[in-house]
Every structure is written in C-alpha cells, then in structure tokens.
Amino acid sequence: MQFFRKMKFQSKDFIETREGLAFAVVSEKLCQGRVLCFLRYVKTSGEWKKIATDQANQLLTENFPYYLHYSEELDAQLHGVTEQDIVIHHQPVKKLAFWLRQKTSDPVIADLQKICSSLSDYQLLMNQIGVTGSLLLGVQQQQSDIDLVIYDRSTFDKVRQVIQELIKAGVFHNLSKQDWLLSFQRRDCDLSFEEYVWHEQRKNNKFLLNDRKVDLNLLVDEPGYAHESFIKQKMGKWRATVLDDRFAFDYPARYRIDNQEAPWLLSFTATYTGQAKKGEIIEVCGHLEKSGDGRQQIVVGSTREARGEYIKVVSD
C-alpha cells in the first residue's frame, strides 16, 4: 500500500526563507499567492533560535514587514510567504524517513527511532507518519519533545490504541504531574491546571519515552470540509451539547453542537483538540463568525494563545 500526500503545503510543514526565517505552515490553501504561516525560528549567528509570538510579530514589523499578512478567510493577522521567497520546504514525512535511516548517538533521534520501531511492530505504516517541531528543522536539543504528525484518521486512532498498550507493557509511560505542569505552563491557556489535566489525560495523544514527551497530531484532508471565509461578529460565551465529535482531533478541530444559531464549533489551537466527546455538555468562550451567505460558526483560538477563549466540559 502506498500513501501519497495531495497538498503541496500542509499545516505542520515548515518553510525557510533566504533571510534565515523558518515559518510553521498553518493552512494548505494559498492566500493571495502566499503560504499562510507563522514565524517560529530565526537563524542568528548560524544557529536557529525559537521565538515567541510577540517577538515574531515585532521582528517582522521592524525588519520584514512584507511577511505580515491579513487572512480574510480566517479574519486573522498571520504571516504569509510567497513561493518565490521559499528556499527550503521542510516536510514531516520526508524528514521522518530521513531520521529513520540515520545511525545516531543523538538521544532525541534514538528515541524517535525507538517509537517508530515499536509502532512498526504493530504493522503501522511509517509513510503515513511524519515528524514536526524542532526535529523537522534538525535543531533538536537533548531535552526536546517529539511531535509526530499522522496523515490518516484510522492510523491515528490505531496509534493511540497501541500507545496505551505499550504504556501498560512498560515500554512507554504516562506523564507525571510535573510533566503536566510544564505542559500547562507552555500552553498558557484559559483553563485551571486541574481542568487542563482532566481534559488532556483522556485524549491519549501524549506519552513519555525516557522522560521525553511525545505528542501525536492528526492531519487529514477532509473532503467534506471547505475552508471558507468567515468574519468575526462578536465575542461570546455559550453552553451546548456535543452532537458529533468525529473531527475533534482534526486541524482545525470541529464539533457539531446543538446551537441553532451556530451549529459548528471550531478550534485552531491544539489545547482544544479532542477536548470534548459526543453527548457531553461544554462551555465555550470564543468568537461568533459569519460567512458571506449568512451561515455562522463559533471559533476558539483564531490566535495561537487563544487568550480569553476556551472549551471545557461541564457537569450541567
């Protein structure tokens, strides 16, 4: 069985420019000839340095304003790079295949190879899996996390199942309270620590190998989902029951809810991926958006940090 990616650019890819800037791609669609993305790394004195969102915006504003871009489709200020400005396109599937061929003493790559070897023992196909984050650029450090991208829904579900079996067998491990605390601090989300951990632990998309955190991400091209333009109307808070959670781990995460005004809830931030299950009651704080033909949706996380926005399960 062969697996081929259909899109030239996809979320979780990285693109590198001649100025020494590395952007994380956030959409497979070009917008006015630009790849929608966000600056994540800057090369300084020959070394890549990761930068925060505010730093990225300031750097581009002061030095590279031509990479600032407003997306009408997402109604959000992002970054945009034309294909002509791209010198290297870093792709997760190709990079994982590269790392799996290497003889290495690098502990991060050794752990990556161990994970993939364990998954292969369960007949999971590596050409449906890629690696993103620091390993995609090859700038991993000894304490780096591993971020895997899975491009097939059934494979993603099976990987999560296999991971739980390997945790029970003692090959991998669950995150400790300290690990969850560090994850919570990095997310900087609008949930309490207890709320964050409760939601995260049941997603089965994080685990440890040799005290290294590993994250699983799903990325599929869903034929039934059209990326359309929506305009923000207002910020609001809603309670609703989840009617359909089939796309809860997609990018963006999508939930059908029992809200006649806005029957779909979307999230563009990983914090709220897989956050709720069918039949659960949720509280949502986000933006009401409206399309040109009058359809409405609720969006949480149109900015990376999603400050002041959240999705959480409530008891009643």
N, C-alpha and C positions, 0 to 999 in steps of 0.2 A: 504494500500500500504506500502510495506517495502522497505527500501533503504539500500543497503549494499555497503561498500567500497571494492574495489577489490585489492588494493595495501596494502602491509604491511607497507611501509613507503611512505609518500607523502610530497610534499612541504607544508610548514606551520606547520608541526608537529615539536615537539621539542624532542630531545633525551638528556638524562642526563647520565654522566659518574661518576664512583666512585671517581674521583678526585674533584668533585664539579664543573663540567663544563656543561653548557647547550648550545647545538648547535641547530640552526634552520635548518631543513632539506630543501634542495634546489632541490632535484630530487628524483623521485620514483625508479630510477634504481640504483642498487648496482654497484659500480665500483671497480673491483679487490677485491671484498668481503667487501667493505666499503660503508657506507651510506654517500653520498655527503651532506655536510652541512657547516655551518659557525658559529663560536663561537659567542654567543650573551650575555651570562650571566656567571658570575663567583661567586661561593659561598665563601665569606670572613667573617670569624668570625661568621659563621652560617647564614649569610644573603646574598641574591642574589644581585649582582651589575651588571648593564648593562654596557657593554664596547663597545667602538668604534672599527671600522675595524682595524685601525693601532695598537691599543692596543692589540686586539685579536691576530693578527699575531705576534707581539712582544712576547706576553706571551707564545704562543705555541712554538715559535722558541727557547726561553730561557729555558722553563720548560717542554713542552710536544711535542717535535718535531715529535713524532710518529703519531700525529693527523694532521700534514701538509700533503696535498695530491695534486698531479697534476692530473687533469682530462683530459685525451686525447680526450674524447668525446666533452668536452666543450672548450678544449685548454685553460684551465684557472687553476690558482693556487687556490685551495679551501681547505677545511678541510675535513677529512674523518675519520669515526669511524667504527670499526668492530662491528658486532652484539654482540660479546663476551664482548666488553667494555661498552655496554649499560646497565645501571641498571634500568632506567625508560624510557618508551616510552610515551610521552605526546601526546594525540590525541585530536584534536579540537572538534569533535562531542561528544566524551565521556565527555570531560570537560564541554561543554555547558550543557549537560544533568545533570551533577553533580551540576553546579551552579543554574540551574533552580529548583532543589529540595530543595535548602537551604533557611531557614528563616534567614534573614540577616539584619544588620544595616550598612553594608558596602555600601557606596553610589555608588561605581562602579558596584557592583553586582546588586544593586537595579535598576540602570539604564539599565543594561543588561536584567534583568527580564522584565522591562517595554517595552523595544524594542521588545523582543520576544513575549510578550503578545499582543502587537499591531499587530505584523505580523500574529500571530495565528488567530486574529480576521478576517483576510482575507484568511483563510484556507491555509496558508502556513505551510508546514511540517517542524518541528524543527529537525527531524532526517536527513534532508538534509543540515543542517547548523551547523557550529562549531565556536569556538572562539579561536583565537591565540594571540600572543603577551604576555604581562605580565599576563593577566588573565589565559592563558594556564598553566603557571608555578605557578599561585597563588601568584604572587609578585606585584600585582597592588597596586598603591598608590592613594590617594584621587583625584589627578589630571590626572590619567591615561586615555589614549584613549581606545576605544573599537575597536578591529579588528575582524570582522566577516568573516568567510570563507563559501562560498556556493558551494556545490558539484554537482550542476545540472544547466545546462545552462538556461532552461526555468524558473526555480525558481529564478535564479539570475536576469533575465530580469523582472520578476514579482515583485521581492523585490524592484528593483529600481523604478518601476512604483508606487508601494504602498507608498514608502518613499516620493515621490513627492506629492501624495495625502495627506499624513499625515502632510507634511510641509504646504500645503495650508490650512489644518484644524487647524494649530497652535499647533499640538502635538509635532512635531519636527521643527527644524529651519535650515535655511541656514547658512553657515559660514560667519562671519563678515570679514571685511578687515584685522583686526588684527589676526584673526584665520588663514586666508590665508597667512599672512606674516610669522607667526610661522611655518606653514606647509612648506612654501618655504624655510625658513632658515634650517629646518631639512633635506630637500631634497638635498640642496647644489648642484643643477643641473645647467647645462649649458644653461639655458633659462633666460631671463629677468623676473622680477617679474610680469610684465604685461602679458608677453607670458605665463608664468606658470598658472596664474589665469584664463586667457581666455580658455586655454585648459581644465583645471580642472573643471570649473563650468559647462560645458556641459556634463560631464561624468555621473552625477547623482549617484555617488558612495560614497559621503561623506555628512554627515549632523551632526547637533548638537542636543543633548538632555541634558538639564540642563547645558549648556555651555561645554559639553563634546563632543569631536569629535569622530565620529563613521565612520569607513572605511569598505566598502564592497569589498570582493575579490572573484573572481571566480576561481575554481579549478576543472577541469574536465579531465578525461582520454579520450582523443580524439582518437578513433580507427584509423583514417586516418593519424595520425601524428606519425612518427617514430623518436625516439631520436637516431640520427646517429652522427658519428664522423666527425667533420669539423676542418680544420686547418686554422688559420689566415694567410691571404696573405698580406694585406696592409690596412692602414687607408685611408679613402677617404670621399668625400662629393658628394652627388647625389641629383638630383631633380627627382621626379617621381609622377605619379598619382596613387592613391589607387584604385585597381580593385576589391578587396574583403576584407571586414572588419569583417567577421563573427567570427574570432578568436582574435579580438582586445583586449578582456579582459581575454584571456587565460594566462596561465603561461607555457612557455614564450608567450608573445603577438606575434601574427603573422599576417602579412599583405601581400597580393599578390599585387605586383606593376608592372607597365609597364616598367620594366627594363629587356631586353633580356639577359643580362649578368648574372644578379642575380634576378630572379623573386619573391623571397620571402625575406621579411624584418622581423627580429625577435628582440624582446627586452626582456631582463631578469630583467629589473628594473621596479618597479611599477610606476615610474614617467611617463613612456611612454606607460602604459597600457591604451587602449581605446583612444589613442592620436589623431587618425585620422579616418575619415569616407570615405566610398566608394565615389569616384568621386572627392575627394579633392587632391590638389597638395601639396606635402610635400617636405621639405628639410631635408636631413638625413646626419648626420656625424657619422660614425661608422667604423666597420671592415668588409672587404670583406673576406669571408671564403670559403674554397673549400673542398669538400668531396673526398674520395678516387676514386670515379668513375667520377670525374670532374664536378659535379654539384656545383653551387655557391649560396651563400646567403649573405645578409648583416645583421650584428648583432650590436645592440646598447645595451650597458650595460652588457658586459661579466664580468665586475666588479660591485660591489654593487653601488658605487657612479657614475659610468659611466662618469668620468671626461673627458671633451673634446668631449663628444658624445651627440647626441640629435636627436629628431624627432620633427618637428614643421610644422604646416600648413602654407603655404604661399599663397599670393593672386594671383601670376602669376609665 
